[in-house]
């Protein structure tokens, strides 16, 4: 992944308090991560950086759509997604991002790259199983669904004649079960 200046937030010159940032995410963002699961995407990410005297708090909020294939029919559709995450940034001796909610930057650092957090937030907000909304509503018409309905196993019709030719001795045994 190449680092772009678009997702670097310089916090050294900011006053104490909240500072909003807006980002528009499209397919080129995921191409820079070499992630090719989405046909297209249109996502608005808003980040509020709250600068305090000893730490930074970042609140990420995203909403938009990703264009993905349906896992049932392979039809392409726009899947709406939204998510919120929080990140606390403190300062220490060395860089440490082992905890997903806490980032430790070395003393003297003057900017933070948030592209990895935006990437993870979006990728993790997409459901594991992606089903076209037309399938749930029953309105989607496709060749795949038509073929699936042709190939479904149908219940065999019960043969009434077979039930009529039952040995009468079985009827007497069945009465023993019901006469309790």
Rosetta blueprint (number, residue, H / E / L):
1 X L
2 X L
3 X L
4 X L
5 X H
6 X H
7 X H
8 X E
9 X E
10 X E
11 X L
12 X L
13 X L
14 X L
15 X L
16 X L
17 X E
18 X E
19 X E
20 X E
21 X E
22 X E
23 X E
24 X E
25 X E
26 X L
27 X H
28 X H
29 X H
30 X H
31 X H
32 X H
33 X L
34 X L
35 X L
36 X L
37 X L
38 X L
39 X L
40 X E
41 X E
42 X E
43 X E
44 X E
45 X E
46 X E
47 X E
48 X E
49 X E
50 X E
51 X E
52 X L
53 X L
54 X L
55 X L
56 X E
57 X E
58 X E
59 X E
60 X E
61 X E
62 X E
63 X E
64 X E
65 X E
66 X E
67 X E
68 X E
69 X E
70 X L
71 X L
72 X L
73 X L
74 X L
75 X L
76 X E
77 X E
78 X E
79 X E
80 X E
81 X E
82 X E
83 X E
84 X E
85 X E
86 X E
87 X E
88 X E
89 X E
90 X E
91 X E
92 X E
93 X L
94 X L
95 X L
96 X E
97 X L
98 X L
99 X L
100 X L
101 X L
102 X E
103 X E
104 X E
105 X E
106 X E
107 X L
108 X L
109 X L
110 X L
111 X E
112 X E
113 X E
114 X L
115 X H
116 X H
117 X H
118 X H
119 X H
120 X H
121 X H
122 X H
123 X H
124 X H
125 X H
126 X L
127 X L
128 X L
129 X L
130 X L
131 X L
132 X L
133 X H
134 X H
135 X H
136 X H
137 X H
138 X L
139 X L
140 X L
141 X L
142 X L
143 X H
144 X H
145 X H
146 X H
147 X H
148 X H
149 X H
150 X H
151 X H
152 X L
153 X L
154 X L
155 X L
156 X L
157 X L
158 X L
159 X L
160 X H
161 X H
162 X H
163 X H
164 X H
165 X L
166 X L
167 X L
168 X H
169 X H
170 X H
171 X H
172 X H
173 X H
174 X H
175 X H
176 X H
177 X H
178 X H
179 X L
180 X L
